[in-house]
């Protein structure tokens, strides 16, 4: 397909902003891919994405545009361009985080959460994986109280129950060098 004949998909964010995206980039989102297959893309009003704000959708589109050729590179011709290290990590089932991905994920925690939620809603597996990986890396050394505060988790244990859980699971609270 030439540049002139590439199909454009319109997406409408929760705050009614319309975004244009090439179909080959859009189909990285399984949710949008299914909508395209079902013929939901005929309107210039855009595919409604009620769970994704324009701020987050612009970040997702940036990600999709950057990774648009990844599947083609990894396709039937093999894993060209990934290198031995990338192949080894993928074989282990680990998520590969590129330098570009690291820079892309240098955002505040709330934006991280919003991107993860949108990646889950749109079913963009790699984006969800790398976002969750980065969130886990950020919070791995936090106290239980800090995690509760950040995620808005109410402590529904009595002090006695919490002490019992901590005692039964001491290994989880051990400090590692």
Protein Blocks (a to p, Z undefined) as FASTA:
>chain_A
ZZklpccdddddfkopacdddfklmmmpmklmmmmmnopambfnbpadfkbcfklmmmmm
mmmmmmmmmmmmmmmnojehkbjmlmmmmmnopacddfklmmmmmccfklmmmmmmmmmm
nopaklmmmmmmmmmmmmmmpcfklmmmmnopacfbdfklmmmmmmmmmmmmpccZZ
